[in-house]
Amino acid sequence: MKKLSAPLILASNSPRRKQILSELGFEFSTIVKEINEDFPTEILPTNVPEFLAHKKAKAYQKESETHIVLTSDTVVIIDNQILGKPYSHHEATQMLKKLSGNKHTVITGVCLAYKNEYITFSDTVDVFFLSLTDSEIDYYINKNKPFDKAGAYGIQEWIGMSGIEKIVGSFYTVMGLPAHLVYKHLVTKFGV
């Protein structure tokens, strides 16, 4: 296990983020709070992940007095529009049809909070989808129920194996946490 100067809290319920942080070698606990994820409409879509990660971190001010708190937010952007988490089968279908045969951008923002200091950073990846048939989209949604995922898909699932031609950037950033940057920041700033 990687040693840090204070205990680490992952402020996320995402099984993908837990897996990545654990595989990086960090010991951590998980605390999740309900946080409003609204953002100002005038903000550029590319700045939203860092804005939301920082906003989430501020909700953990008390915990960050004694712990390093890691918050994160991932967005999928196509045609300068953010695709959030789908609320229905129909909405997931519409999102995947939009991504089908196109390139989109995934940005994951991260904030590390400790003793009133906030370190915020993000990573950007281009993802290229093959053209998907209606039956492939339907199969994926029924099989994987991607309603907790930005853009209605998880790259580590069936659709990532069968429908993504290539990515330019880190696979883990698309999965929900830019592992290389998280590791570097935690070890450089808080490593012992």
C-alpha positions as semicolon CSV with decimal commas, in nm:
position;residue;x (nm);y (nm);z (nm)
1;M;0,000;0,000;0,000
2;K;0,113;0,354;-0,080
3;K;0,158;0,559;0,237
4;L;0,012;0,910;0,256
5;S;0,057;1,182;0,518
6;A;-0,315;1,166;0,612
7;P;-0,596;0,912;0,565
8;L;-0,768;0,924;0,226
9;I;-1,143;0,952;0,165
10;L;-1,296;0,874;-0,174
11;A;-1,611;1,087;-0,198
12;S;-1,779;0,865;-0,458
13;N;-2,000;0,559;-0,473
14;S;-1,865;0,461;-0,816
15;P;-1,739;0,101;-0,821
16;R;-1,506;0,200;-1,107
17;R;-1,341;0,477;-0,905
18;K;-1,306;0,246;-0,604
19;Q;-1,142;-0,018;-0,824
20;I;-0,897;0,228;-0,983
21;L;-0,792;0,386;-0,652
22;S;-0,751;0,044;-0,491
23;E;-0,545;-0,089;-0,783
24;L;-0,321;0,219;-0,760
25;G;-0,226;0,090;-0,414
26;F;-0,401;0,342;-0,190
27;E;-0,591;0,259;0,125
28;F;-0,906;0,469;0,159
29;S;-1,251;0,492;0,311
30;T;-1,563;0,601;0,127
31;I;-1,802;0,875;0,236
32;V;-2,081;0,983;0,003
33;K;-2,297;1,292;0,039
34;E;-2,586;1,405;-0,179
35;I;-2,456;1,710;-0,363
36;N;-2,642;1,925;-0,613
37;E;-2,453;1,893;-0,944
38;D;-2,591;2,210;-1,104
39;F;-2,345;2,446;-1,269
40;P;-2,374;2,795;-1,419
41;T;-2,499;2,782;-1,781
42;E;-2,232;3,028;-1,897
43;I;-1,952;2,790;-1,797
44;L;-1,775;2,618;-2,089
45;P;-1,859;2,244;-2,107
46;T;-1,486;2,165;-2,086
47;N;-1,464;2,345;-1,748
48;V;-1,764;2,168;-1,591
49;P;-1,579;1,858;-1,455
50;E;-1,327;2,064;-1,254
51;F;-1,602;2,303;-1,139
52;L;-1,815;2,013;-1,010
53;A;-1,521;1,826;-0,854
54;H;-1,429;2,144;-0,663
55;K;-1,794;2,206;-0,566
56;K;-1,819;1,850;-0,430
57;A;-1,491;1,889;-0,236
58;K;-1,623;2,202;-0,060
59;A;-1,907;1,988;0,084
60;Y;-1,638;1,785;0,266
61;Q;-1,475;2,080;0,445
62;K;-1,509;1,920;0,789
63;E;-1,365;1,585;0,673
64;S;-1,077;1,757;0,491
65;E;-0,949;1,903;0,820
66;T;-0,810;1,557;0,908
67;H;-0,836;1,359;0,582
68;I;-0,735;1,400;0,219
69;V;-1,067;1,403;0,030
70;L;-1,080;1,300;-0,336
71;T;-1,382;1,413;-0,539
72;S;-1,436;1,361;-0,909
73;D;-1,675;1,427;-1,195
74;T;-1,683;1,287;-1,550
75;V;-1,861;1,444;-1,846
76;V;-1,918;1,329;-2,202
77;I;-1,920;1,611;-2,458
78;I;-2,037;1,591;-2,820
79;D;-2,110;1,891;-3,044
80;N;-2,025;2,119;-2,749
81;Q;-2,312;1,962;-2,550
82;I;-2,279;1,765;-2,226
83;L;-2,446;1,424;-2,216
84;G;-2,531;1,350;-1,853
85;K;-2,663;1,031;-1,700
86;P;-2,971;0,894;-1,877
87;Y;-3,292;0,866;-1,678
88;S;-3,466;0,613;-1,903
89;H;-3,411;0,348;-2,170
90;H;-3,532;0,600;-2,429
91;E;-3,285;0,869;-2,315
92;A;-2,995;0,617;-2,311
93;T;-3,092;0,512;-2,666
94;Q;-3,092;0,874;-2,786
95;M;-2,749;0,937;-2,631
96;L;-2,593;0,624;-2,783
97;K;-2,742;0,705;-3,125
98;K;-2,576;1,047;-3,100
99;L;-2,239;0,888;-3,011
100;S;-2,270;0,614;-3,278
101;G;-2,023;0,662;-3,564
102;N;-1,884;0,981;-3,409
103;K;-1,596;1,114;-3,203
104;H;-1,674;1,261;-2,861
105;T;-1,472;1,393;-2,570
106;V;-1,462;1,261;-2,215
107;I;-1,323;1,484;-1,941
108;T;-1,277;1,375;-1,581
109;G;-1,212;1,647;-1,324
110;V;-1,063;1,572;-0,984
111;C;-1,023;1,776;-0,667
112;L;-0,801;1,683;-0,372
113;A;-0,899;1,873;-0,057
114;Y;-0,691;1,889;0,261
115;K;-0,684;2,156;0,535
116;N;-0,847;2,431;0,326
117;E;-0,627;2,361;0,024
118;Y;-0,789;2,247;-0,301
119;I;-0,587;2,091;-0,582
120;T;-0,802;2,065;-0,894
121;F;-0,704;1,907;-1,226
122;S;-0,858;1,720;-1,516
123;D;-0,777;1,493;-1,808
124;T;-0,930;1,492;-2,157
125;V;-0,975;1,193;-2,389
126;D;-1,116;1,160;-2,741
127;V;-1,331;0,851;-2,796
128;F;-1,423;0,718;-3,141
129;F;-1,738;0,505;-3,167
130;L;-1,811;0,271;-3,455
131;S;-2,161;0,290;-3,602
132;L;-2,400;0,098;-3,378
133;T;-2,719;-0,070;-3,493
134;D;-3,045;-0,018;-3,306
135;S;-3,035;-0,380;-3,191
136;E;-2,677;-0,340;-3,058
137;I;-2,781;-0,029;-2,864
138;D;-3,088;-0,207;-2,728
139;Y;-2,886;-0,516;-2,633
140;Y;-2,630;-0,306;-2,445
141;I;-2,887;-0,102;-2,253
142;N;-3,083;-0,414;-2,153
143;K;-2,765;-0,603;-2,055
144;N;-2,572;-0,331;-1,871
145;K;-2,834;-0,076;-1,757
146;P;-2,599;0,225;-1,800
147;F;-2,819;0,470;-1,610
148;D;-2,545;0,570;-1,364
149;K;-2,297;0,658;-1,638
150;A;-2,233;0,986;-1,819
151;G;-2,315;0,946;-2,188
152;A;-2,502;0,619;-2,118
153;Y;-2,202;0,389;-2,147
154;G;-1,912;0,232;-1,961
155;I;-1,598;0,178;-2,167
156;Q;-1,511;-0,132;-1,962
157;E;-1,840;-0,299;-2,062
158;W;-1,961;-0,482;-2,375
159;I;-2,009;-0,161;-2,572
160;G;-1,649;-0,057;-2,510
161;M;-1,522;-0,389;-2,641
162;S;-1,751;-0,406;-2,942
163;G;-1,832;-0,047;-3,030
164;I;-1,530;0,171;-2,960
165;E;-1,275;0,183;-3,239
166;K;-1,008;0,381;-3,054
167;I;-0,940;0,628;-2,778
168;V;-0,677;0,901;-2,769
169;G;-0,580;0,936;-2,405
170;S;-0,617;0,736;-2,085
171;F;-0,867;0,447;-2,067
172;Y;-0,900;0,511;-1,691
173;T;-1,006;0,873;-1,746
174;V;-1,298;0,746;-1,954
175;M;-1,371;0,490;-1,681
176;G;-1,403;0,773;-1,428
177;L;-1,064;0,859;-1,277
178;P;-0,742;0,975;-1,449
179;A;-0,528;0,718;-1,266
180;H;-0,188;0,853;-1,376
181;L;-0,268;1,209;-1,259
182;V;-0,433;1,100;-0,933
183;Y;-0,130;0,884;-0,851
184;K;0,117;1,162;-0,937
185;H;-0,067;1,428;-0,734
186;L;-0,123;1,207;-0,428
187;V;0,235;1,080;-0,417
188;T;0,398;1,418;-0,494
189;K;0,186;1,624;-0,254
190;F;0,096;1,374;0,021
191;G;0,337;1,081;-0,011
192;V;0,559;0,982;0,281
